[in-house]
Amino acid sequence: MDPELQLIQIESHLKDHTFRDGLTDFLAGSLGGVCSVYVSQPLDTVKVKMQAFPELYRGMVNCMIQTFKNDGIYHGLYAGTLPAVIANVAENSVLFAAYGGCQKIVTKTLGYEDPKQLNTLGNALSGFLAAFFSTFTLCPTELVKCKLQALHEMGGTNHISPLFLAKQIYKAEGIAGFYRGLIPTFAREMPGYFFFFGGYEGCRELFRKPDQTKNDIGPLKTMISGAVGGIALWIAIFPADVIKSRIQIHSLKVGMIPMGLSIVRSEGVLALYNGLLPTVLRTIPATATLFLVYEYTKKFIETTFPK
């Protein structure tokens, strides 16, 4: 096919991804992001602490106990919840809205008529492309969240607000300070969401009976599929997440590869997997909740307000 004609067809197909479709994905992704944070924040805090300060803790349980003893629930295990909620709403609203649009681009590029015809690889590629857009919204808010989670270990007080910390970062480094670790975030998010959506859609396809669509597999199988997608994401990209956390928490002006090599040389290869266990345990309820809320919010909106 002539490349110019193909581009015109893709642009035409993008127009079919109406404002209503994008808004539905945006709202469903936002609500799913909020719910997933409150389910998983304590284990996310443990994960960040173990990544950034592996020498201080003997394991996941020890880290959780010490965090609770030192700072309690609100300022300890749930430290950084507000920026985490903002980060997840920002990321997931943009991610799922972009995912719907990218599905349509991939659909047309591969010569299909409907995104429902995409196989697991096509959906995974759509997730990979969508993560490019969501990374710009995620990086600043996740940086604030990580710094709040690690305040105790950095010798600061946990009784400061996300807004106060954000003002400190801006005063010290300007806008660029909020994008410390952007490249590692890209390196984490884009391949991560390839496996995330690939795992989720592939699992839903396996659960689907011959006379069913993937939307009809029920809430339990939807949650299992979401959990599988989350596990696939973190196992694939965890070293990049460790590098990102170190760069952001310590405000390092260093590239991703030099940082990774430095960690391996001084601490060993396994240091790139510090915090993997709480991350996997966290992602199971988090992504199960995320996709359950996303799919059923989307279904509710489409049923209540039909085209």
LINGICOR-V250312 format. One record per pair of residues at least 24 apart in sequence whose ideal C-beta (glycine too) atoms are under 8 Angstrom apart, sorted by the first residue. I is the first residue (numbers start at 1). J is the second residue. D is the distance in Angstrom with one decimal. If there is no record, write none. Layout:
i: {I I}
j: {J J}
d: {D D}
This chain:
i: {6 9 10 10 10 13 13 13 13 14 14 14 16 17 17 17 20 21 22 22 22 23 24 24 24 25 25 25 25 25 26 26 26 26 27 27 27 28 28 28 28 28 28 28 29 29 29 29 29 29 29 30 30 30 31 31 31 32 32 32 32 32 32 32 32 32 33 33 33 33 33 33 33 34 34 34 35 35 35 36 36 36 36 36 36 36 37 37 37 37 37 38 38 39 39 39 40 40 40 40 41 41 41 41 41 42 42 43 43 43 43 44 44 44 44 44 45 45 45 45 45 45 46 46 46 47 47 47 47 48 48 48 48 48 48 49 49 49 49 50 50 50 51 51 51 51 51 51 52 52 52 52 52 52 52 53 53 54 54 54 56 60 60 60 60 63 64 67 70 71 71 75 75 76 76 79 79 79 79 80 80 80 80 80 80 80 82 83 83 83 83 83 83 84 84 84 86 86 87 87 87 87 87 90 90 90 90 91 91 91 91 92 92 92 94 94 94 95 95 95 95 95 96 96 98 98 98 98 98 99 99 99 99 101 102 102 102 102 105 116 118 120 120 120 120 121 123 123 123 123 123 124 124 124 124 124 124 125 126 127 127 127 127 127 128 128 128 128 130 130 131 131 131 131 131 132 132 132 134 134 135 135 135 135 135 138 138 139 139 139 139 139 140 140 142 142 143 143 143 143 143 143 144 144 146 146 146 147 147 150 154 173 177 180 180 180 180 180 181 181 181 181 183 183 184 184 184 184 184 184 184 185 187 187 187 188 188 188 188 189 191 191 192 192 192 192 192 193 194 195 195 195 195 195 195 196 196 196 196 196 197 198 198 199 199 199 199 199 199 199 200 200 200 200 200 200 201 203 203 215 215 219 219 222 222 222 223 223 223 223 224 225 226 226 226 226 226 226 227 227 227 227 227 229 229 230 230 230 230 230 230 231 231 231 233 233 234 234 234 234 235 235 238 238 238 238 238 239 239 241 242 242 242 242 242 243}
j: {109 108 105 108 109 104 105 107 108 101 104 105 104 100 101 104 307 100 97 100 101 97 298 301 302 96 97 99 100 298 93 94 96 97 93 297 301 96 293 294 295 297 298 301 92 93 94 95 96 97 294 89 92 93 293 294 297 92 96 289 290 291 292 293 294 297 85 88 89 91 92 93 290 85 88 89 289 290 293 88 92 286 287 289 290 293 81 84 85 88 286 81 85 285 286 289 282 283 285 286 77 78 80 81 84 77 78 278 279 281 282 84 149 278 279 282 76 77 78 79 80 149 77 275 278 275 278 279 282 146 149 150 245 249 275 149 150 153 275 274 275 278 241 242 245 246 274 275 146 150 153 245 246 249 250 150 153 267 271 274 153 275 277 278 281 278 278 152 152 152 158 158 159 152 158 148 149 151 158 144 145 146 147 148 149 162 162 141 142 144 145 148 162 141 142 145 141 162 137 138 141 142 145 134 137 138 141 134 137 138 141 134 290 294 133 134 137 130 131 133 134 193 130 294 129 130 132 133 134 126 127 130 197 130 126 127 129 130 129 213 201 198 201 202 205 198 197 198 200 201 202 194 195 197 198 201 202 194 197 193 194 196 197 198 190 191 193 194 193 197 189 190 192 193 194 186 189 190 189 193 182 185 186 189 190 185 189 178 179 181 182 185 178 179 185 248 169 178 179 180 181 248 169 178 245 248 249 248 249 249 249 251 251 247 248 251 252 253 244 245 247 248 255 256 240 241 243 244 247 256 259 244 237 240 256 237 240 241 244 237 236 237 233 234 236 237 240 233 236 229 232 233 235 236 237 229 230 232 233 287 229 229 232 225 228 229 230 231 232 233 225 226 228 229 287 291 225 228 229 295 299 292 296 291 292 295 288 289 291 292 288 291 287 288 289 290 291 292 283 284 285 287 288 287 291 283 284 286 287 288 290 280 283 284 283 287 276 279 280 283 276 280 272 273 275 276 279 272 273 279 271 272 273 274 275 272}
d: {7.4 5.8 5.8 5.0 6.5 5.4 7.2 7.2 4.2 6.5 6.3 6.7 6.6 6.1 4.8 5.0 7.2 5.9 4.9 6.6 6.8 7.9 5.7 5.1 6.7 4.4 4.5 7.0 4.5 7.0 4.7 7.7 6.9 4.4 7.5 6.7 6.8 6.4 7.3 4.6 7.6 4.0 4.2 7.0 4.0 4.7 7.7 6.1 3.2 6.6 5.9 4.8 6.4 4.3 5.4 7.5 5.2 5.9 7.7 7.2 4.3 6.9 7.8 4.0 3.9 7.0 7.5 3.5 4.8 6.7 3.5 6.9 6.7 5.8 6.7 6.1 5.0 7.0 4.9 6.3 7.9 4.3 6.9 4.9 4.2 7.7 6.7 4.9 5.0 5.0 7.8 7.6 7.9 4.8 5.5 5.1 4.4 7.2 6.1 3.7 7.1 5.3 7.6 5.3 6.0 3.9 6.6 4.5 7.3 5.8 3.4 6.9 7.7 7.9 7.8 5.6 7.3 5.5 7.3 5.8 6.9 4.9 7.8 7.1 4.4 4.1 4.7 4.7 6.5 5.4 4.5 6.2 5.8 7.6 7.2 6.5 6.3 6.5 7.7 4.9 3.7 6.9 7.2 4.8 4.3 7.0 5.4 4.5 7.6 5.3 6.9 5.4 6.0 4.7 7.4 7.1 4.6 6.9 6.1 4.5 6.3 7.8 5.3 4.6 7.8 7.7 7.9 7.6 5.7 5.9 5.1 4.2 6.4 7.7 7.1 5.1 5.0 7.1 6.0 7.3 3.9 7.2 7.9 3.8 4.6 7.4 5.1 5.0 7.5 4.4 4.1 6.6 4.7 7.8 7.9 4.8 4.9 8.0 7.9 5.7 3.6 4.9 5.9 7.8 4.0 6.5 6.0 4.7 5.7 4.2 8.0 7.6 7.0 7.8 5.6 4.5 5.1 5.5 6.7 7.5 3.9 7.2 7.8 6.4 7.5 3.8 7.9 4.4 6.4 5.8 6.1 4.1 6.8 7.7 4.2 7.6 4.3 4.7 7.3 7.4 7.9 5.4 5.5 3.9 6.4 7.0 5.2 6.3 7.9 4.0 7.9 4.7 7.0 5.6 3.0 7.4 8.0 7.0 6.5 4.0 5.7 5.7 3.1 6.8 5.4 6.9 6.0 4.0 6.5 7.9 4.2 4.6 6.9 3.9 7.9 7.4 7.9 6.1 6.8 8.0 7.4 5.3 5.4 4.7 7.4 6.6 7.0 7.1 5.5 6.7 5.1 4.8 3.7 6.6 7.4 7.4 7.5 5.9 7.9 6.1 6.6 4.7 7.2 7.7 5.7 5.0 5.3 7.0 6.0 4.9 7.3 7.3 7.3 6.1 5.5 6.0 7.5 7.8 4.6 8.0 4.3 4.3 7.2 5.4 5.6 8.0 5.0 3.8 6.2 4.5 7.7 5.6 7.6 4.6 6.1 4.7 4.0 5.2 5.9 7.9 6.2 5.9 4.5 7.6 6.1 4.1 7.9 6.9 8.0 7.5 4.1 5.2 7.9 4.5 7.7 4.7 6.9 6.5 4.0 7.8 6.6 7.6 7.1 7.8 4.9 3.9 7.9 7.3 3.6 7.3 5.1 5.9 6.8 3.3 7.9 6.4 7.9 4.5 7.0 7.0 6.9 5.8 7.1 5.8 5.5 5.5 3.8 7.5 6.9 5.1 7.1 6.7 4.4 4.6 7.6 6.0 3.2 6.6 7.2 4.5 7.7 5.7 4.5 5.8 7.2 3.6 6.6 6.5 3.1 7.6 7.9 5.9 6.1 7.0 7.3 7.9 7.2 5.1 6.1 5.5 7.8 7.5 7.1 5.8 8.0 5.4 6.8 3.9 7.0 7.8 7.3 5.2 7.4 6.3 7.2 7.6}
